[in-house]
Amino acid sequence: MNHLYKAVLLISILSFWGCKKDFLETDPSSEFSETAVWTDPALAETFLNQIYFRLDEPLSAGRMKSNLVDETHYRGNAASRNFNNSLLTPDDIPSWGSVIRYRSWSDLYKSVRYCNIFFKKVGELPVSDALIDGKTLTDRMTGEAHFLRAYLYFNLSSTYGGVPLVTQVYELSDDFSVARSSFAETIDLIVKDLDQAAALLPVVNSGNALGRATKGAALALKSRVLLYAASDLYNTPVFPGYANTELISYTDVNRTVRWQAAKDAAKAVIDMGVYQLHKANPAPSDPIAENLNEIFLSRQTEEDIFVKFFTTAMAQNFGLYSSPNGYHGWGTNAPIAELVDDYEMADGTRFDWTNPTQAAEPYLNREPRFYANILYNEAPWRTRPDDAKGLDPLNKVQTGIWQRWNAASNSMVEVYGVDTRKSTIEDWNGSYTGYYIRKYLDPSVNSQYVKQALTWRFIRYAEVLLNYAEACIELGLDDEARTYINLVRKRAGLPGVTASGAELRERYRNERRIELAFEDHRFFDVRRWVIGPEAYKPIHVAKIVYPLKTDKTTAERPNITHVAFESHSWKNKAYFLPILRAEMNKNTLLIQNPEY
């Protein structure tokens, strides 16, 4: 080995001295120079890919923002519990870093910088008039950069309010101190970027461009942006003592104009005629819950507007993290009882624990979205792994307790279901709530060993219909609002709503809560509607017991109740996140959000 090493070293030295003068000037084989990127459209397109990759979605990390609002519970996680009690400070936003990928202040501005670099360099690309999906490659990529920058600034504005608007590429010699723009100015820049994106992007993409932003994606995001901007948080005096209200709200009284703009933006997407609800008109005998599951298990549907494809199962942890522990899952993202109670009955009426029939069998005759979204006790699921087959030959979720008589000890014993926290299989991973998430779980995948590769839907058509309905409600157009709410309900197998006024608003808000559950909407809806105290309160979980009868046999049907479990509480400061002290120290022009 010593002789071989010397021989190789000698050859290397001779080769080095025998090379041309430009030996040290060759590009590394594993990366491209800046000059190369901006002379090759394919490399410029790859440059944009990294921005797409950095868009926040929960399937990769396996943790959802639903754990930070009244949707799900992250088992035993102290940071999430602290967040849900508004224990936020400029030194710590608990759980935000672990739950949210690439959504911190610094991460978002890093992605904004990438967009600004593209705008600075795109003029150096060679010009081609060739059309792909009706647009030149340069126009399409420029439209994508405008869309992505708008998306990033919207992420910032929806958590911080008005933010520093950086539209140029800063160098090391530049002054990085930039003051926060007003909330109105921030929204104006986002809308301007989206209008430019819509003008440059194709109506549809094909081939390898599938998954990139389209005109419809730009218009749909504009619909969401303007809906948020018209909402209570930014138009009512939530923080009357705050000296810089322009940073977190509008200061004019043109709210009707804003609702109209939100309505028009949503209608622009509808009028494109490109999108439709997946299986929008089911027959009563159709498997509606299965139809709804298809939306989230299919690679593509006619409802998709802006999505992220996973062509290989790369680092998508959601299946493992969310599956029941009796399937060797980790039981995170577990639905709480408050959400379960908000699913309607099959006839469209509210579920009611004071109704003896409903309370006796709370999982019977619920609306199809309940069965599509929630794994509950006795819900059918996939075949058990080998070490659990003997514990559950029926392949049904077990979150209950069976009271049985032990003749040997002459006493009652409790046998815990295989998916509980006292299971014989990974009890530390069991859900605390008695429920598991069903939406975005692929039953064909053994998540213990194989990672899912499901498509994440950033924006889908059902949201646009609901955005339009909400704007109509706030403009007093109840008939129009009901029409579009009922399109969503019809697809879900439910009768239409007939309410008006304040009652219609409440029915709409619950409809949005259920239709868009676990899709990263509820966190922001609670804030923009200024309903923090309603959403952040002590949560409940299911207690499911198959009681021992007087004849010492176990009842076939369980007693099911929802019992108090964990304290959540609200402070108004949590309507916005704090700007971390590290960022404040870097930029002395920044003004902190209220009550921090």
C-alpha positions as CSV (number, residue, x, y, z in Angstrom):
1,M,0.0,0.0,0.0
2,N,2.9,2.3,0.8
3,H,4.5,1.7,-2.7
4,L,1.1,2.2,-4.3
5,Y,0.5,5.5,-2.5
6,K,3.9,6.8,-3.6
7,A,3.2,5.8,-7.2
8,V,-0.2,7.6,-7.3
9,L,1.3,10.7,-5.7
10,L,4.1,10.8,-8.3
11,I,1.7,10.5,-11.1
12,S,-0.5,13.2,-9.6
13,I,2.4,15.6,-9.3
14,L,3.6,14.9,-12.8
15,S,0.1,15.4,-14.2
16,F,-0.3,18.7,-12.3
17,W,2.9,20.2,-13.8
18,G,2.1,18.8,-17.2
19,C,-1.3,20.6,-17.2
20,K,-2.1,23.8,-19.1
21,K,-1.9,27.2,-17.4
22,D,-5.7,27.3,-16.9
23,F,-5.8,24.2,-14.7
24,L,-7.1,26.2,-11.7
25,E,-9.6,28.1,-13.8
26,T,-11.9,25.1,-14.8
27,D,-15.4,25.0,-13.4
28,P,-16.0,22.3,-10.8
29,S,-18.0,19.4,-12.2
30,S,-20.6,19.5,-9.4
31,E,-21.7,23.1,-9.6
32,F,-22.2,25.9,-12.1
33,S,-20.6,29.4,-12.1
34,E,-22.9,32.4,-11.9
35,T,-21.9,33.3,-15.5
36,A,-23.0,29.9,-16.7
37,V,-26.4,30.1,-15.0
38,W,-27.3,33.3,-16.7
39,T,-26.3,32.3,-20.2
40,D,-28.3,29.0,-20.1
41,P,-32.1,29.2,-19.7
42,A,-32.2,25.6,-18.4
43,L,-29.8,26.5,-15.6
44,A,-31.8,29.7,-14.9
45,E,-34.9,27.5,-14.6
46,T,-33.1,25.3,-12.1
47,F,-32.2,28.5,-10.2
48,L,-36.0,29.1,-9.8
49,N,-36.5,25.5,-8.7
50,Q,-34.7,26.1,-5.4
51,I,-37.3,28.8,-4.6
52,Y,-40.1,26.4,-5.3
53,F,-38.4,23.8,-3.1
54,R,-38.2,26.3,-0.2
55,L,-42.0,26.9,-0.2
56,D,-43.4,25.8,3.2
57,E,-45.5,22.6,3.1
58,P,-46.1,20.1,5.9
59,L,-45.8,16.7,4.2
60,S,-42.0,16.8,4.1
61,A,-41.4,17.7,7.7
62,G,-44.5,15.7,8.8
63,R,-45.6,18.5,11.2
64,M,-48.6,20.8,10.5
65,K,-49.6,24.3,11.5
66,S,-52.8,22.6,12.6
67,N,-50.9,21.7,15.8
68,L,-50.7,25.5,16.6
69,V,-54.5,26.1,16.4
70,D,-57.7,24.3,17.2
71,E,-57.3,21.4,14.7
72,T,-54.8,18.9,16.0
73,H,-52.6,18.0,18.9
74,Y,-48.9,17.3,18.7
75,R,-48.5,14.6,21.3
76,G,-46.5,15.6,24.4
77,N,-44.8,18.6,22.6
78,A,-44.1,21.3,25.2
79,A,-43.2,23.9,22.5
80,S,-46.6,23.5,20.7
81,R,-48.3,23.8,24.1
82,N,-46.5,27.0,24.8
83,F,-47.4,28.4,21.5
84,N,-51.1,27.5,22.1
85,N,-50.9,29.5,25.3
86,S,-49.5,32.6,23.5
87,L,-46.1,32.2,25.2
88,L,-44.4,34.1,22.4
89,T,-41.5,36.5,22.9
90,P,-38.9,38.3,20.7
91,D,-36.5,35.6,22.0
92,D,-38.5,32.6,21.2
93,I,-41.4,31.6,19.0
94,P,-42.0,28.1,20.3
95,S,-42.5,25.3,17.8
96,W,-42.4,27.6,14.8
97,G,-39.0,26.5,13.7
98,S,-39.8,22.8,13.9
99,V,-43.4,22.9,12.5
100,I,-42.7,25.5,9.7
101,R,-40.1,24.8,7.0
102,Y,-38.5,27.8,5.4
103,R,-41.0,30.2,6.9
104,S,-38.9,32.1,9.4
105,W,-38.2,35.8,8.8
106,S,-34.6,35.1,7.7
107,D,-35.6,32.1,5.5
108,L,-38.3,34.0,3.7
109,Y,-36.0,37.0,3.0
110,K,-33.3,34.5,1.7
111,S,-35.9,33.3,-0.8
112,V,-36.9,36.9,-1.7
113,R,-33.2,37.6,-2.4
114,Y,-33.2,34.7,-4.9
115,C,-36.2,36.2,-6.7
116,N,-34.4,39.6,-6.8
117,I,-31.3,38.0,-8.2
118,F,-33.4,36.5,-11.0
119,F,-34.9,39.9,-11.8
120,K,-31.4,41.4,-11.9
121,K,-29.9,38.7,-14.1
122,V,-32.8,37.6,-16.4
123,G,-31.9,40.2,-19.0
124,E,-28.6,38.4,-19.6
125,L,-30.3,35.3,-20.9
126,P,-30.3,34.6,-24.6
127,V,-33.6,35.7,-26.2
128,S,-35.8,33.1,-27.9
129,D,-39.2,33.7,-29.5
130,A,-40.1,30.0,-29.2
131,L,-43.5,29.4,-27.4
132,I,-44.2,26.8,-24.9
133,D,-47.8,26.6,-23.7
134,G,-48.3,30.0,-25.4
135,K,-45.4,31.8,-23.6
136,T,-41.7,32.3,-24.2
137,L,-39.5,30.6,-21.6
138,T,-38.1,33.9,-20.4
139,D,-41.6,35.4,-19.9
140,R,-42.8,32.3,-18.1
141,M,-39.8,32.3,-15.8
142,T,-40.2,36.0,-15.1
143,G,-43.8,35.4,-14.3
144,E,-42.8,32.6,-11.9
145,A,-40.4,34.9,-10.1
146,H,-43.1,37.5,-9.7
147,F,-45.5,34.9,-8.4
148,L,-42.9,33.4,-6.0
149,R,-41.9,36.8,-4.6
150,A,-45.6,37.6,-4.0
151,Y,-46.1,34.3,-2.3
152,L,-43.1,34.9,0.0
153,Y,-44.1,38.4,0.9
154,F,-47.7,37.2,1.6
155,N,-46.2,34.6,4.0
156,L,-44.4,37.5,5.8
157,S,-47.4,39.8,5.8
158,S,-49.8,37.2,7.1
159,T,-47.7,36.6,10.2
160,Y,-46.0,40.0,10.7
161,G,-48.1,42.6,9.0
162,G,-46.2,45.3,7.0
163,V,-42.6,44.3,6.4
164,P,-39.5,45.8,4.8
165,L,-40.0,45.6,1.0
166,V,-36.7,44.6,-0.6
167,T,-36.8,44.6,-4.4
168,Q,-33.1,44.9,-5.2
169,V,-30.1,42.7,-4.6
170,Y,-28.1,43.9,-1.6
171,E,-24.3,43.5,-1.7
172,L,-22.0,43.3,1.3
173,S,-21.1,47.0,1.0
174,D,-24.8,48.1,1.1
175,D,-26.7,49.4,4.1
176,F,-29.1,46.6,5.1
177,S,-31.2,48.8,7.4
178,V,-34.7,49.0,5.8
179,A,-37.8,50.2,7.7
180,R,-41.0,48.3,7.6
181,S,-43.4,49.4,5.0
182,S,-47.1,49.9,5.9
183,F,-49.4,47.0,5.7
184,A,-51.2,48.7,2.7
185,E,-47.9,49.2,0.9
186,T,-47.0,45.5,1.5
187,I,-50.3,44.3,0.0
188,D,-49.9,46.7,-2.9
189,L,-46.5,45.2,-3.8
190,I,-47.9,41.6,-3.5
191,V,-50.8,42.4,-5.8
192,K,-48.6,44.2,-8.3
193,D,-46.3,41.2,-8.5
194,L,-49.3,38.9,-8.9
195,D,-50.8,41.0,-11.7
196,Q,-47.4,40.9,-13.5
197,A,-47.3,37.2,-13.0
198,A,-50.8,36.6,-14.4
199,A,-49.9,38.6,-17.5
200,L,-46.7,36.5,-18.1
201,L,-47.7,33.0,-17.1
202,P,-49.5,30.4,-19.3
203,V,-53.0,29.4,-18.5
204,V,-51.9,25.8,-18.2
205,N,-48.5,24.1,-18.1
206,S,-47.6,20.8,-19.8
207,G,-44.8,18.3,-19.7
208,N,-42.0,19.1,-17.3
209,A,-43.5,22.4,-16.5
210,L,-46.4,20.8,-14.5
211,G,-46.4,22.1,-11.0
212,R,-45.0,25.5,-11.9
213,A,-47.1,28.6,-11.4
214,T,-49.8,29.4,-13.9
215,K,-52.0,32.4,-14.6
216,G,-54.7,30.7,-12.5
217,A,-52.3,30.3,-9.6
218,A,-51.4,34.0,-9.6
219,L,-55.1,35.0,-9.7
220,A,-56.0,32.5,-7.0
221,L,-53.3,33.7,-4.7
222,K,-54.4,37.3,-5.4
223,S,-57.9,36.1,-4.3
224,R,-56.5,34.9,-1.0
225,V,-54.3,37.9,-0.4
226,L,-57.2,40.4,-1.0
227,L,-59.6,38.3,1.1
228,Y,-57.1,38.4,4.0
229,A,-56.6,42.1,3.5
230,A,-60.3,42.9,3.8
231,S,-60.7,40.8,7.0
232,D,-61.3,42.0,10.5
233,L,-57.7,41.9,11.7
234,Y,-56.5,44.5,9.3
235,N,-59.6,46.7,9.4
236,T,-60.7,46.9,13.0
237,P,-59.0,48.4,16.1
238,V,-57.5,45.3,17.7
239,F,-54.6,47.2,19.2
240,P,-55.9,50.7,19.8
241,G,-52.9,51.7,21.9
242,Y,-50.3,50.7,19.4
243,A,-48.5,53.8,18.0
244,N,-47.8,52.3,14.5
245,T,-51.1,51.0,13.4
246,E,-50.2,51.5,9.8
247,L,-47.8,48.6,10.1
248,I,-50.5,46.1,11.0
249,S,-53.7,47.4,9.5
250,Y,-55.3,49.8,7.0
251,T,-55.8,53.4,8.3
252,D,-58.5,54.3,5.9
253,V,-62.2,53.4,5.8
254,N,-62.4,51.9,2.4
255,R,-63.2,48.4,3.6
256,T,-66.1,47.8,1.2
257,V,-63.8,48.5,-1.7
258,R,-61.4,45.9,-0.3
259,W,-64.2,43.3,-0.1
260,Q,-65.2,44.1,-3.7
261,A,-61.6,43.6,-4.8
262,A,-61.5,40.2,-3.0
263,K,-64.8,39.2,-4.7
264,D,-63.6,40.3,-8.1
265,A,-60.3,38.5,-7.7
266,A,-62.0,35.2,-6.8
267,K,-64.5,35.6,-9.7
268,A,-61.6,36.1,-12.1
269,V,-60.4,32.6,-11.3
270,I,-63.9,31.1,-11.6
271,D,-64.5,32.8,-14.9
272,M,-61.3,31.3,-16.4
273,G,-63.3,28.1,-16.8
274,V,-60.2,26.0,-16.3
275,Y,-60.9,24.5,-12.9
276,Q,-63.7,22.5,-11.3
277,L,-64.5,20.6,-8.2
278,H,-63.4,16.9,-8.3
279,K,-66.5,14.8,-8.8
280,A,-68.7,17.8,-8.1
281,N,-72.1,16.1,-8.6
282,P,-72.2,12.8,-6.7
283,A,-75.2,10.6,-6.7
284,P,-76.6,9.6,-3.2
285,S,-75.3,6.1,-3.7
286,D,-71.8,7.2,-4.6
287,P,-68.9,6.6,-2.2
288,I,-68.5,10.3,-1.5
289,A,-65.8,9.9,1.3
290,E,-63.7,7.9,-1.2
291,N,-64.2,10.6,-3.8
292,L,-63.0,13.2,-1.3
293,N,-59.9,11.0,-0.5
294,E,-59.0,10.9,-4.1
295,I,-58.4,14.6,-4.1
296,F,-55.5,14.1,-1.7
297,L,-54.2,10.7,-2.8
298,S,-54.2,11.4,-6.6
299,R,-51.2,13.0,-8.3
300,Q,-53.4,15.4,-10.2
301,T,-57.1,16.4,-10.2
302,E,-59.2,19.0,-12.0
303,E,-59.3,20.9,-8.8
304,D,-55.6,21.6,-8.5
305,I,-54.5,25.2,-9.0
306,F,-51.0,25.3,-7.4
307,V,-49.4,22.2,-6.1
308,K,-46.1,20.6,-5.2
309,F,-45.4,17.2,-6.8
310,F,-43.2,14.6,-5.2
311,T,-42.0,12.3,-8.0
312,T,-40.1,10.1,-5.6
313,A,-40.7,9.4,-1.9
314,M,-38.0,11.8,-0.8
315,A,-38.1,12.8,2.9
316,Q,-41.9,13.0,3.1
317,N,-42.4,12.1,6.7
318,F,-46.1,12.8,7.1
319,G,-47.2,9.2,6.8
320,L,-44.9,7.9,9.5
321,Y,-45.5,10.9,11.8
322,S,-49.3,10.8,11.5
323,S,-50.2,7.1,11.4
324,P,-51.5,5.3,14.5
325,N,-49.0,3.7,16.8
326,G,-50.6,0.4,16.3
327,Y,-49.2,0.6,12.7
328,H,-45.9,1.8,14.1
329,G,-46.7,5.4,13.3
330,W,-45.9,8.3,15.6
331,G,-49.4,9.7,16.3
332,T,-48.6,13.4,15.8
333,N,-51.1,15.7,14.1
334,A,-53.9,14.1,16.1
335,P,-57.4,15.8,15.6
336,I,-58.8,17.3,18.8
337,A,-62.4,16.8,19.9
338,E,-63.4,20.4,19.1
339,L,-62.8,19.8,15.4
340,V,-64.5,16.4,15.5
341,D,-67.6,18.0,17.0
342,D,-67.8,20.5,14.2
343,Y,-68.4,17.9,11.5
344,E,-72.1,17.9,10.7
345,M,-74.5,15.1,10.6
346,A,-75.3,13.5,7.2
347,D,-78.5,15.5,7.0
348,G,-76.6,18.8,7.3
349,T,-77.6,19.5,11.0
350,R,-75.1,20.2,13.7
351,F,-73.9,17.3,15.8
352,D,-75.2,17.7,19.4
353,W,-74.0,15.8,22.5
354,T,-77.3,16.6,24.2
355,N,-79.1,14.5,21.6
356,P,-79.2,11.0,23.2
357,T,-79.2,9.1,19.8
358,Q,-76.2,11.1,18.6
359,A,-74.3,10.9,21.9
360,A,-74.8,7.1,22.0
361,E,-73.1,6.6,18.6
362,P,-71.3,9.8,17.8
363,Y,-69.5,8.4,14.8
364,L,-72.7,7.2,13.0
365,N,-74.4,9.2,10.3
366,R,-71.8,11.9,10.1
367,E,-71.1,13.8,6.9
368,P,-68.8,12.2,4.4
369,R,-65.9,14.6,5.1
370,F,-65.7,13.2,8.6
371,Y,-65.0,9.7,7.3
372,A,-62.6,11.1,4.7
373,N,-60.6,13.2,7.2
374,I,-60.7,11.4,10.6
375,L,-59.6,8.0,11.9
376,Y,-61.8,7.3,14.9
377,N,-62.4,4.3,17.1
378,E,-63.5,1.3,15.0
379,A,-62.8,3.2,11.7
380,P,-61.6,0.6,9.1
381,W,-58.0,1.0,8.1
382,R,-55.2,-0.9,6.4
383,T,-54.0,-4.4,7.3
384,R,-52.1,-4.5,10.6
385,P,-48.4,-5.2,10.6
386,D,-47.5,-8.8,11.5
387,D,-46.8,-8.1,15.2
388,A,-50.3,-6.5,15.6
389,K,-52.5,-8.8,13.6
390,G,-53.4,-10.9,16.6
391,L,-54.4,-7.8,18.5
392,D,-56.7,-6.5,15.8
393,P,-57.8,-9.1,13.2
394,L,-60.5,-6.7,11.9
395,N,-58.0,-4.0,10.9
396,K,-60.0,-1.3,12.6
397,V,-58.6,1.6,14.6
398,Q,-58.6,0.9,18.4
399,T,-58.6,4.0,20.6
400,G,-60.9,2.5,23.3
401,I,-60.6,0.7,26.6
402,W,-62.2,-2.7,27.1
403,Q,-63.2,-3.6,30.7
404,R,-63.0,-7.4,31.2
405,W,-63.5,-9.7,34.1
406,N,-60.5,-11.6,35.3
407,A,-61.8,-14.7,37.0
408,A,-58.3,-15.6,38.3
409,S,-58.0,-12.4,40.2
410,N,-61.7,-12.0,40.8
411,S,-61.4,-8.4,39.5
412,M,-62.0,-6.2,36.6
413,V,-59.1,-5.4,34.3
414,E,-58.8,-2.8,31.6
415,V,-57.5,-3.8,28.2
416,Y,-56.3,-0.9,26.1
417,G,-56.7,-0.7,22.3
418,V,-53.7,-1.2,20.1
419,D,-53.7,2.5,19.0
420,T,-53.8,4.0,22.6
421,R,-51.1,5.3,24.8
422,K,-51.2,2.1,26.8
423,S,-50.9,-0.2,23.8
424,T,-48.5,-3.0,23.7
425,I,-47.1,-1.5,20.5
426,E,-45.1,1.8,20.9
427,D,-47.4,3.2,23.5
428,W,-45.2,6.4,23.6
429,N,-46.4,7.2,20.1
430,G,-50.1,6.9,20.7
431,S,-52.4,9.9,20.2
432,Y,-53.6,11.6,23.3
433,T,-56.9,12.6,21.6
434,G,-58.4,9.3,20.7
435,Y,-58.3,10.3,17.0
436,Y,-55.8,10.2,14.1
437,I,-55.7,12.2,10.9
438,R,-57.0,10.5,7.8
439,K,-56.5,13.2,5.2
440,Y,-53.2,12.9,3.3
441,L,-52.6,9.4,4.7
442,D,-52.1,6.9,1.9
443,P,-53.5,3.5,3.0
444,S,-51.5,1.7,0.3
445,V,-48.2,2.7,1.8
446,N,-46.6,1.0,4.8
447,S,-45.4,4.2,6.4
448,Q,-43.3,2.3,8.9
449,Y,-40.8,1.5,6.2
450,V,-41.9,3.5,3.1
451,K,-42.2,7.3,2.7
452,Q,-45.3,8.7,1.0
453,A,-45.0,10.7,-2.2
454,L,-48.3,12.6,-2.2
455,T,-49.0,15.9,-4.0
456,W,-49.3,18.8,-1.6
457,R,-52.0,21.3,-2.7
458,F,-51.1,24.9,-1.9
459,I,-54.2,26.2,-3.6
460,R,-57.2,24.2,-4.9
461,Y,-60.5,25.3,-6.5
462,A,-62.7,24.7,-3.4
463,E,-60.8,27.5,-1.6
464,V,-61.5,29.9,-4.4
465,L,-65.2,29.2,-4.3
466,L,-65.2,29.8,-0.6
467,N,-63.2,33.0,-0.9
468,Y,-65.8,34.3,-3.3
469,A,-68.6,33.3,-1.0
470,E,-67.0,35.0,2.0
471,A,-66.6,38.3,0.1
472,C,-70.2,38.1,-1.0
473,I,-71.3,37.6,2.6
474,E,-69.4,40.7,3.7
475,L,-70.9,42.7,0.8
476,G,-74.5,41.6,1.8
477,L,-74.9,39.3,-1.2
478,D,-76.3,36.4,0.7
479,D,-78.0,34.7,-2.3
480,E,-74.8,34.7,-4.3
481,A,-72.8,33.5,-1.3
482,R,-75.1,30.5,-0.7
483,T,-74.8,29.5,-4.3
484,Y,-71.1,29.0,-4.1
485,I,-71.0,27.6,-0.6
486,N,-73.6,25.0,-1.7
487,L,-71.4,24.0,-4.7
488,V,-68.8,22.8,-2.1
489,R,-71.5,21.2,0.1
490,K,-73.1,19.4,-2.8
491,R,-69.8,17.8,-3.7
492,A,-69.5,16.7,0.0
493,G,-73.0,15.1,-0.2
494,L,-74.6,17.7,2.0
495,P,-77.8,19.7,1.6
496,G,-77.5,23.4,0.8
497,V,-77.5,26.1,3.5
498,T,-80.4,28.4,3.6
499,A,-79.3,30.8,6.4
500,S,-78.8,34.6,6.0
501,G,-76.9,37.4,7.7
502,A,-74.8,36.6,10.8
503,E,-76.1,32.9,10.8
504,L,-74.8,32.5,7.2
505,R,-71.4,33.9,8.2
506,E,-71.2,31.3,11.0
507,R,-72.2,28.5,8.7
508,Y,-69.7,29.7,6.1
509,R,-66.9,29.8,8.7
510,N,-67.6,26.2,9.8
511,E,-67.8,25.1,6.2
512,R,-64.4,26.6,5.5
513,R,-63.1,25.0,8.7
514,I,-64.2,21.5,7.6
515,E,-63.6,21.7,3.9
516,L,-60.0,23.0,4.3
517,A,-59.1,21.1,7.5
518,F,-55.4,20.3,7.8
519,E,-54.5,22.4,4.7
520,D,-52.8,25.2,6.6
521,H,-55.8,27.6,6.5
522,R,-57.3,27.5,9.9
523,F,-54.2,29.1,11.6
524,F,-54.6,32.2,9.5
525,D,-58.4,32.2,9.4
526,V,-58.6,32.4,13.2
527,R,-56.3,35.4,13.2
528,R,-57.8,37.4,10.4
529,W,-61.3,36.8,11.8
530,V,-60.1,37.9,15.2
531,I,-61.5,34.9,17.0
532,G,-58.5,33.9,19.0
533,P,-60.4,33.6,22.3
534,E,-62.9,31.2,20.7
535,A,-60.2,29.0,19.2
536,Y,-57.6,28.9,21.9
537,K,-59.3,27.5,24.9
538,P,-59.0,24.2,26.9
539,I,-59.1,21.3,24.4
540,H,-61.0,18.0,24.8
541,V,-60.2,14.4,23.8
542,A,-62.2,11.3,23.4
543,K,-62.7,8.8,26.3
544,I,-64.0,5.5,24.9
545,V,-64.9,2.7,27.3
546,Y,-66.5,-0.7,26.6
547,P,-67.9,-1.1,30.1
548,L,-68.1,-4.3,32.1
549,K,-71.8,-5.3,32.5
550,T,-73.4,-6.7,35.6
551,D,-73.1,-10.2,34.2
552,K,-69.3,-9.7,34.0
553,T,-69.3,-9.7,30.2
554,T,-68.0,-6.7,28.2
555,A,-70.5,-4.5,26.4
556,E,-70.3,-4.7,22.6
557,R,-70.8,-0.9,22.2
558,P,-68.7,1.7,24.0
559,N,-69.6,4.7,26.0
560,I,-68.0,7.7,24.3
561,T,-67.5,11.1,25.8
562,H,-65.3,14.1,25.2
563,V,-63.4,15.2,28.3
564,A,-61.2,18.2,29.1
565,F,-57.5,17.5,28.5
566,E,-55.1,20.4,28.0
567,S,-55.3,24.1,28.7
568,H,-54.9,26.5,25.8
569,S,-55.3,30.2,26.2
570,W,-55.1,33.4,24.2
571,K,-53.4,36.7,24.3
572,N,-54.1,39.3,21.6
573,K,-50.4,39.7,20.8
574,A,-50.5,36.3,19.1
575,Y,-52.5,37.7,16.2
576,F,-49.0,38.6,14.9
577,L,-45.7,37.0,15.5
578,P,-42.9,38.9,17.2
579,I,-39.9,39.9,15.1
580,L,-37.1,38.1,16.8
581,R,-34.6,40.1,18.7
582,A,-31.7,38.9,16.5
583,E,-33.4,40.5,13.5
584,M,-34.2,43.7,15.5
585,N,-30.5,44.0,16.5
586,K,-29.4,43.6,12.8
587,N,-31.8,46.3,11.6
588,T,-32.3,49.2,14.0
589,L,-35.1,50.7,11.8
590,L,-37.4,47.8,12.6
591,I,-40.4,48.5,14.8
592,Q,-41.7,45.6,16.9
593,N,-45.3,44.3,16.7
594,P,-47.7,45.2,19.5
595,E,-47.5,43.8,23.0
596,Y,-44.0,42.3,22.5
